[in-house]
Amino acid sequence: MFLERGFGLVSMHDLAKTAGVARRTLYNQFATKEDIFREMLRGVSGQLKDAFPPGIEPDGDGEDVLRVVARRILELHKQPEYCGFLRMVAAFLGLQRSLLRSWSPKLRGYLAHMTSLGILDCRNPLLAAHQFMGMLNEPSLWPWMIGREGLPLAAEDVVETLRTFLQRYRLPQSKGNSKDDAR
């Protein structure tokens, strides 16, 4: 209902009626429609957190992990409900603040960990996390958010921009450790 009508035009009465419950039942769970909206935001944030598969272990230079993360985020961008809710969040809560809370700590932590292992050189992991997400959001999410079609790019082409990110942050392989030496 929030997506169809807009947050301001939906009442607790409307929500209870659509859910098929008494208003009192709804109020027993949520004090306000803002609380319902926050719960919805937690669900969307959870989808974004799931872009980081549990048990990601650093392996090699991290490129494979970042590719998996990039593909999963681009899949979320294809879901109209996800993007519609983000559009509404942008107007209601401030998109940047909300998204930062959901994905930033995990991605920032991963990039910091890869830096501590000497695989990446992310002196500012928060900045690097923003740059990584920006490469994914710019061609697919942001055009949709402002009512335009995304760039006519295949998801794999967007994932390949990861090479630009890695050119900046990947440390050169030390002698005896490169993939070429293993052959």
PyMOL commands that set and color helices and strands:
alter all, ss='L'
color gray80, all
select helices_A, chain A and resi 2-5+7-9+12-19+23-29+33-49+63-77+80-92+95-116+125-145+155-159+162-169+179-182
alter helices_A, ss='H'
color red, helices_A
deselect
rebuild
show_as cartoon
